[in-house]
Amino acid sequence: MASPPINTVAWLTPARLLIGLHKSPWAKGHIGAIGVRLFAQAP
């Protein structure tokens, strides 16, 4: 069994990477483009 500090680092590191990616202009552009494509589809 891993010690608690290692478990914390194991989930905190990917979470920080995802948050950092989400805040980047590149990711915001792609997320926005996907949103426009999803909402612009004619039913």
Secondary structure as a PSIPRED ss2 file (coil, helix, strand):
# PSIPRED VFORMAT (PSIPRED V4.0)

   1 M C   1.000  0.000  0.000
   2 A C   1.000  0.000  0.000
   3 S C   1.000  0.000  0.000
   4 P H   0.000  1.000  0.000
   5 P H   0.000  1.000  0.000
   6 I H   0.000  1.000  0.000
   7 N H   0.000  1.000  0.000
   8 T H   0.000  1.000  0.000
   9 V H   0.000  1.000  0.000
  10 A H   0.000  1.000  0.000
  11 W H   0.000  1.000  0.000
  12 L H   0.000  1.000  0.000
  13 T H   0.000  1.000  0.000
  14 P H   0.000  1.000  0.000
  15 A H   0.000  1.000  0.000
  16 R H   0.000  1.000  0.000
  17 L H   0.000  1.000  0.000
  18 L H   0.000  1.000  0.000
  19 I H   0.000  1.000  0.000
  20 G H   0.000  1.000  0.000
  21 L H   0.000  1.000  0.000
  22 H H   0.000  1.000  0.000
  23 K H   0.000  1.000  0.000
  24 S C   1.000  0.000  0.000
  25 P H   0.000  1.000  0.000
  26 W H   0.000  1.000  0.000
  27 A H   0.000  1.000  0.000
  28 K H   0.000  1.000  0.000
  29 G H   0.000  1.000  0.000
  30 H H   0.000  1.000  0.000
  31 I H   0.000  1.000  0.000
  32 G H   0.000  1.000  0.000
  33 A H   0.000  1.000  0.000
  34 I H   0.000  1.000  0.000
  35 G H   0.000  1.000  0.000
  36 V H   0.000  1.000  0.000
  37 R H   0.000  1.000  0.000
  38 L H   0.000  1.000  0.000
  39 F H   0.000  1.000  0.000
  40 A C   1.000  0.000  0.000
  41 Q C   1.000  0.000  0.000
  42 A C   1.000  0.000  0.000
  43 P C   1.000  0.000  0.000
